[in-house]
Amino acid sequence: MGTVQRLLSLPCFILCFASASAAPDDSLFTALLQEHVNDGAVDYSAIADDDRLGSYLSQIAATDPADLPSRDARLALWMNAYNAYTLQLVSSVEEISSIREIVEPGKAGNPDTAKPWDHAFAVVGGKTYTLNQIEHEIIRPEFGDARIHFALVCAAYSCPILRNEAYVAERLDEQLDDQGRWFMTHRNELDPRRRTAGLSQLFNWFAEDFGSDQNERLRYAAQFVNDPATANSLRNEPHRWKVTFLDYDWSLNNRR
């Protein structure tokens, strides 16, 4: 069986016999990420040949989120599903420079017309979703936590870093806060002397998730800024800051 076929098929024996109420084995996803992700750079060709991704996605496909015991367990499942299915999607196509070239799993095309986030292929709890549906129809409205924008990874350089462990309910707050601190440090440009904030486009595209106006959004961002003086300025005098939005680099976050 070829690489693409292996990636796009879910092992029947797992789907047939896995309990719909059993949570996926997140340690399986963690092991995969630790082996193939280094500082956010992903070895997609190695993932394409690693059967663990298909096994993990089979478990997600058989898990009904409603059966999980807590809000954090459900949110962790959906975030892991989004990131894992993104890995599957990108790994199914060779020789691409951006996820935006993917027309559908296993097929690349014109990035001006391809819509990788609108192709229904991600199975969770026996139902099939697009990546956009998972993010915008489930995660954002159901959980209302803007930190998810620091954790969902769209396989581009300007995205948040792909964490090399699965999200788990027991440490979810810790993991999301850590992602926020990394994101503010590495994907934003803050100059406290000039009071200029070059923010990621995520703060522009999903502005309403971070606050009702620019001052609220800067206060939200401040909680993830490592430098105390900069954080205090953003928190206490956001109106004095000038905000611009950085260009978004859609280059593939692959291991070069």
C-alpha positions as CSV (number, residue, x, y, z in Angstrom):
1,M,0.0,0.0,0.0
2,G,1.4,3.4,-0.9
3,T,2.1,6.2,1.5
4,V,-1.0,8.3,0.6
5,Q,-3.3,5.2,0.9
6,R,-1.8,4.3,4.3
7,L,-2.4,7.9,5.5
8,L,-5.9,8.2,4.2
9,S,-7.2,4.9,5.5
10,L,-8.2,4.2,9.1
11,P,-7.4,0.7,10.4
12,C,-10.7,-1.1,10.4
13,F,-10.0,-3.3,13.3
14,I,-9.5,-0.3,15.5
15,L,-12.7,1.4,14.3
16,C,-14.7,-1.8,14.7
17,F,-13.6,-2.7,18.2
18,A,-12.6,0.6,19.9
19,S,-15.0,1.7,22.5
20,A,-16.8,4.9,21.5
21,S,-16.5,6.2,25.0
22,A,-12.8,5.5,25.4
23,A,-10.5,8.4,25.2
24,P,-7.7,8.2,22.6
25,D,-4.2,7.1,23.7
26,D,-2.6,10.6,23.8
27,S,0.8,9.0,24.6
28,L,0.8,7.6,21.1
29,F,0.4,11.1,19.6
30,T,3.0,12.4,22.0
31,A,5.5,9.7,21.0
32,L,4.9,10.6,17.3
33,L,5.4,14.3,17.9
34,Q,8.5,13.9,20.0
35,E,10.2,11.8,17.3
36,H,9.2,13.9,14.2
37,V,8.9,17.5,15.5
38,N,11.8,19.6,16.6
39,D,11.3,23.2,17.8
40,G,8.1,23.3,15.7
41,A,9.8,22.0,12.5
42,V,8.0,18.9,11.2
43,D,9.5,16.0,9.4
44,Y,6.4,15.3,7.2
45,S,8.1,12.6,5.0
46,A,8.8,10.6,8.2
47,I,5.3,11.1,9.5
48,A,3.9,9.8,6.1
49,D,5.7,6.5,6.8
50,D,4.7,6.3,10.5
51,D,1.7,4.1,11.2
52,R,1.2,5.7,14.6
53,L,-0.6,8.7,13.1
54,G,-3.2,6.5,11.4
55,S,-3.7,4.5,14.6
56,Y,-4.2,7.6,16.7
57,L,-6.6,9.1,14.2
58,S,-8.6,5.8,14.2
59,Q,-9.0,6.2,18.0
60,I,-10.2,9.8,17.5
61,A,-12.6,8.7,14.8
62,A,-14.1,6.2,17.3
63,T,-14.3,8.6,20.3
64,D,-17.5,10.6,20.9
65,P,-16.4,13.8,22.6
66,A,-19.7,14.0,24.5
67,D,-18.6,10.8,26.3
68,L,-15.5,12.4,27.8
69,P,-15.7,13.4,31.5
70,S,-14.8,17.1,31.4
71,R,-14.7,20.3,29.4
72,D,-10.9,20.2,29.3
73,A,-10.9,16.6,28.1
74,R,-13.2,17.5,25.2
75,L,-11.2,20.6,24.3
76,A,-8.0,18.6,24.3
77,L,-9.5,16.0,22.1
78,W,-10.7,18.6,19.5
79,M,-7.3,20.4,19.5
80,N,-5.4,17.2,19.1
81,A,-7.8,16.1,16.3
82,Y,-7.2,19.4,14.5
83,N,-3.4,19.2,14.7
84,A,-3.2,15.5,14.0
85,Y,-5.5,15.7,10.9
86,T,-3.5,18.7,9.7
87,L,-0.4,16.5,9.9
88,Q,-2.2,13.8,8.0
89,L,-3.3,16.3,5.3
90,V,0.2,17.7,4.7
91,S,1.9,14.4,4.9
92,S,-0.4,13.0,2.2
93,V,1.2,15.3,-0.5
94,E,4.8,15.4,-1.5
95,E,6.8,18.4,-2.8
96,I,4.7,21.3,-1.6
97,S,5.9,24.6,-0.1
98,S,2.7,25.5,1.6
99,I,-0.5,23.9,3.0
100,R,-2.4,26.3,0.7
101,E,-1.4,24.2,-2.3
102,I,-3.4,21.2,-1.1
103,V,-6.7,20.7,-2.9
104,E,-7.7,17.6,-0.9
105,P,-5.8,14.8,0.9
106,G,-3.3,13.3,-1.5
107,K,-3.7,16.0,-4.2
108,A,-1.9,19.4,-4.7
109,G,-3.0,22.2,-7.0
110,N,-3.3,25.9,-7.5
111,P,-2.9,27.7,-4.1
112,D,-5.2,30.5,-5.4
113,T,-8.1,28.1,-5.6
114,A,-7.3,25.2,-3.3
115,K,-9.2,25.2,0.0
116,P,-7.5,22.7,2.3
117,W,-9.5,23.8,5.3
118,D,-12.8,23.2,3.6
119,H,-12.4,19.5,2.5
120,A,-14.4,17.1,4.7
121,F,-12.0,14.3,5.8
122,A,-11.5,14.6,9.5
123,V,-13.5,12.0,11.4
124,V,-14.3,12.5,15.1
125,G,-16.8,10.4,16.9
126,G,-18.0,8.8,13.7
127,K,-18.8,12.2,12.0
128,T,-16.8,13.8,9.3
129,Y,-15.7,17.4,9.5
130,T,-13.6,20.0,7.6
131,L,-10.8,21.6,9.6
132,N,-12.7,24.9,9.4
133,Q,-15.7,23.2,11.0
134,I,-13.6,21.9,13.8
135,E,-12.1,25.3,14.5
136,H,-14.9,27.7,13.8
137,E,-18.1,25.7,14.4
138,I,-16.9,23.6,17.4
139,I,-13.8,24.8,19.2
140,R,-14.3,28.6,19.1
141,P,-18.0,28.8,19.9
142,E,-18.3,25.9,22.3
143,F,-15.2,26.5,24.4
144,G,-14.7,30.3,24.1
145,D,-11.0,30.2,25.0
146,A,-8.9,32.5,22.8
147,R,-5.8,30.6,23.8
148,I,-6.7,28.0,21.3
149,H,-5.3,30.3,18.7
150,F,-1.9,29.7,20.3
151,A,-2.3,26.0,20.0
152,L,-4.0,25.1,16.6
153,V,-1.3,24.8,14.0
154,C,-2.0,25.3,10.3
155,A,1.4,24.0,9.1
156,A,2.7,27.5,8.3
157,Y,5.8,29.2,9.7
158,S,3.8,32.1,11.1
159,C,1.5,29.7,13.0
160,P,2.0,28.9,16.6
161,I,4.7,26.3,17.2
162,L,3.5,22.7,17.0
163,R,4.0,21.4,20.6
164,N,5.8,18.1,20.7
165,E,3.2,16.5,23.0
166,A,-0.5,16.0,23.0
167,Y,-2.8,18.3,24.8
168,V,-4.2,16.6,27.9
169,A,-7.0,17.6,30.3
170,E,-4.8,17.3,33.4
171,R,-2.4,20.0,32.2
172,L,-4.4,21.9,29.7
173,D,-4.3,25.3,31.3
174,E,-0.5,25.0,31.8
175,Q,0.0,23.9,28.2
176,L,-2.1,26.7,26.7
177,D,-0.5,29.3,28.9
178,D,2.9,28.1,27.8
179,Q,1.8,28.2,24.2
180,G,0.7,31.8,24.7
181,R,4.0,32.9,26.1
182,W,5.9,31.2,23.3
183,F,3.6,32.8,20.7
184,M,3.9,36.3,22.1
185,T,7.7,36.0,22.2
186,H,8.3,34.5,18.8
187,R,5.4,35.6,16.5
188,N,4.9,39.2,17.7
189,E,7.2,42.2,17.9
190,L,6.9,44.5,20.9
191,D,8.9,47.6,21.4
192,P,8.1,49.1,24.9
193,R,10.3,52.2,24.3
194,R,8.4,53.3,21.2
195,R,5.2,51.6,22.4
196,T,4.7,49.8,19.1
197,A,3.2,46.4,18.8
198,G,3.6,44.4,15.6
199,L,1.1,41.7,16.2
200,S,0.4,38.4,14.5
201,Q,-2.4,38.4,12.0
202,L,-4.2,36.0,14.3
203,F,-5.0,39.1,16.5
204,N,-6.5,40.7,13.4
205,W,-8.4,37.7,11.9
206,F,-9.9,36.6,15.2
207,A,-10.0,40.0,16.9
208,E,-13.3,39.5,18.6
209,D,-12.0,36.4,20.4
210,F,-9.3,38.5,22.2
211,G,-11.5,41.4,23.2
212,S,-14.1,43.9,22.2
213,D,-11.6,46.6,21.2
214,Q,-7.9,47.2,20.7
215,N,-7.2,48.1,24.4
216,E,-8.8,44.9,25.6
217,R,-6.8,42.8,23.1
218,L,-3.6,44.4,24.2
219,R,-4.5,43.7,27.8
220,Y,-5.3,40.1,26.9
221,A,-1.9,39.7,25.2
222,A,-0.1,41.3,28.2
223,Q,-0.7,38.2,30.3
224,F,1.5,36.2,28.0
225,V,4.4,38.7,27.7
226,N,7.5,37.6,29.6
227,D,9.0,41.1,30.2
228,P,7.2,42.5,33.3
229,A,7.7,46.2,32.3
230,T,6.3,45.6,28.8
231,A,3.4,43.5,30.2
232,N,2.6,46.3,32.7
233,S,2.6,48.9,30.0
234,L,0.3,46.9,27.7
235,R,-2.0,46.2,30.7
236,N,-2.2,49.6,32.2
237,E,-1.8,52.0,29.2
238,P,-2.8,50.1,26.1
239,H,-4.1,53.3,24.6
240,R,-0.6,54.6,24.2
241,W,0.5,51.7,22.0
242,K,0.4,51.8,18.2
243,V,-0.6,48.5,16.7
244,T,0.2,47.1,13.3
245,F,-0.1,43.5,12.0
246,L,2.8,41.5,10.7
247,D,2.8,39.8,7.3
248,Y,1.8,36.1,7.6
249,D,4.4,33.6,6.3
250,W,2.5,30.6,4.8
251,S,5.7,28.7,4.1
252,L,5.5,25.1,5.3
253,N,6.8,24.5,8.8
254,N,8.7,21.5,7.6
255,R,12.1,20.3,8.8
256,R,14.7,21.6,6.3
